[in-house]
């Protein structure tokens, strides 16, 4: 009975790992079959092989690497600035009830404005150059990191907090040995969400105002009605976003496993 049970468990684990790929596989099959049998006009949705050929041509010409590097540079700099500022702001909110009372209501009101809502105002201030893109990407990353840091700094186990007071921990010792370890999983989740928001903001900003980057390739292909170029760029954007999200997801899981048991829920 052990061998069938083990085989059943292995098949179940394999099916569970393959489950997220079922829907993409079905959509790709419908796309391929629809284009092959003429159900979908190539002027509306080019066939997969044409999109693949376009990807190969972009890679060979160096355009794909150039535009991808430009987009990655923008998102990393904007995300880094927004995450750092969000960490500082969230920590200040989490450590000071007074600061929270004065700042958090206004912060919650401002974050309800979407990224594109700030675009006309920022265009007047900084123009259409690189600062505009960095500011909007940083804004997209700032909000999740701030809120996750605030939440993380407020979830220190009460029992450990009491022990720290008994042992006479200073404020900095309490932050270093209690608050930060307890906040690590929440911070990791916030960082992962922040990068997703930053990546989406990057594409939106490059669609609106840019002459380089993956978002620009999408707009350029649309203007020339080269839908194979549009689809190829969309595939690259999705692949990069998915890969980074999976890496951050794995990092978050590792941080949760490495967290002391006293801080786990």
N, C-alpha and C positions, 0 to 999 in steps of 0.2 A: 504493500500500500504506500510505502514511502516514495518509491520511484514515480508512480503516477501523480502523487501529490506534488512532488518536486517539479515534475514536468508541467503540471497545471500551473504551478506558481511561476515558472519561467515564462510560459506562454502569456500568462496574465501580465507579468511585468513588461514583456515585449509589446503586447497590445497597448498597454498604458503609455509606453514611450512613443509608439507610433501614432497614437490617437491625435495629437496636435497637427499631424501632417495629412490627415485624411481630407479635410476641407480644401487645403491648397492643392492637393493632388486632383481632387474632383474638379475644381475650378480650372486648373491647367488642362485637364483632359477635355472639358467642355470648350475651352478656348481653342485648343488645337483641332479638335474634331469639327467645331463650328466653322473655323477658317478653311479647313480642308474641304468641307462639303458645301461651302458657299453660303452657309447660314449667316455668317457675319461678313460684311463687306470689308475688304482690306483698307479702304479709306477711313473706316471707323475704328477698326482694331486690327493692326497688322498681325500676321501669323507669328508664332513663337520663333521659327527659324529665322525670320527676317529680323526680329528683335535681337536674337543671338548674333547674327552677322553684324548688326550695327554695334553691339557691344565689343565684338572683336575688332572692328575697324577703329572704334574709339580708343581701345587699348593700344593698338599698334601705332596709331598716330601720336599717342602721348596726351591727347586731350582729356581722356578719362582720368589719368593720374594727376594732371595739372588741376583740373576742376575739383577733383576729390580732395586734394591736398589743401586747396584754398578753403573749401567748406570745413574740413577738419580743423584747420587753424582757427577759423572764426568761431566754431562751436567750442573748441577747447579753451580759448582765451575768454570768451564770453561766459561760458559755464564756470570756469575757474574763478573769475571775478565775482559772479553772482553767488556761487556756493560759499566762497569765503565771507562775503558780506552777510549772507544769510546765516552762516554759522555764528558770526559775531552778534548780529542782531537777535537771533533766536536765543543765544546764551544770555544776553542782557535781559531779554524778556522773561526767560525762565528763572533767572536768579533774583530779579527785583520785581516785587509786586507793584511797587510804585511806578517804575518805568513801564510796566505792562499796562497799568491803568491809564497812563497818559498817551502811550504810543499805539497799543494794539488796536483800539477802535478805528483810528485813522488809517492804520495799515490795512485792516480788513476791508475798509471802504475802498482804498486805492487798488487793491489786488483784484477787485471785481471788474476792473476795466481790462478788457482783453488786450493782447499785445498790439494788435493792429490799431486799437483805439489811441495808442500813444504815437502812432506813426506821423500823422499830420503835425502834431506839436513838435516832435523831435526833428522833423524835416526843416522846420523854421529855425530851430536852435543849432543843429549840427550839420544840416545838409544831407546829401545822399551818399556820403563817403563811408569809410569803414567804421568810424565811431558810432554811426547810427545802428549798424548791425550788431556791434558789440554790446551796446546799451540794451537793445531789445532782447538779445539772447541772455544777457545777464539778468534782466528783469524776469524772464521766464524761469530761470534757475533759482532766483532769489526766493520766490514765494514758497515752493515745497521745502527747501532747506530750512528756511526760517521757522515754518510751522512745525516741521518734524523735530528741529532742535528744541523748540519750546516744549513740545510734548515729551521729548526724551528727558529733558532736564526736570520734568515734573513727575517722573514715574520711578523715582528712587524708592525701593522698599522701605516702608516706615520702620520696620524692625531694625534694619541695618543703619538707618539714620539715627535711631535712638542709641544704638551701640556706639556709633561714632561720637555722639554727644557725651556719652559716659566716659569714653577714652580721651576726651578733650581734643578732638580733631579741630584744627584751624579751618577757616573757610576754604583756603586753597587745598588743604588735605582732603576735605570733604568732596570738593569738586573733582580732584584727581583720582581718588580711590573709591568714590561711591557714585557720584553723579555721572561722570563720563562712562564708566563701565556699564552702568544701567542704561545709558542712552544710546550705546553703540548700535544695537539692532534697529532702533527707530531712525537713527541718523542714516544708516545704510539704506533703509527703505526710502527716505527722503532724497538722498543723493541719486538713487536709481530713477526715481520719478522726476527729479530735477533735470537729469540728462535727457530723458525722454522729451520733456517740455522744451528744453533748449534745442534739441535736434529738430523738433517740429517748428519752433520759432525760426531757426536758421533757414529752413526750406521756404517758409512763408516770406521772410525778409528778402531772400534771394529771388523769389518770384516777383516781388514788387519793385525792388530797387537794387540791381546788381548787374555787373557785366562779366562776372566770373562765378564759378561754383556750380554745384549740381542743380540748384534751383534755377539758375540762369539757363542751363542746358534744356530744362523742361520748357521754359518760356520761349527759348530760341527755336526749339523743335515745333512748338505750337504755332509760332508766327510763320514759319516756313511750311506748316502743315506736314511736317515729317513726324508722323505719329510713332514710327519705329524709334526715333531718337527720344521722344517723350517717354515711351514705355521703357526703353533701355535705362534712361536716367532714373525713372521711378523704381526700377528693379534694384539699381545700385543704392539708392536712398534707403529702400526697405531693407536690403541685405546688411548695410552698415548699421542701421538703427537696431535691427534684430540682433546682430552679433554683439554689439556693445551692451545691449540690454541683458543678453544671456551671460556675458562676462560679469556684469555688475550683480546679476542675480546669484551667480555662483559665489562671488565675493561676499554677498550678504549672508548666504547660507553658511559659509565658512565662519564668518564672524559670529553667527548665532551658535554654531557648534562650539566655538572656542570661548564663548562667554561663560563665566563662572556660574555654577548651578544656583547660587544664591540670588542671582539677578534674573533668572528665568521665571517665566510665568508658570 
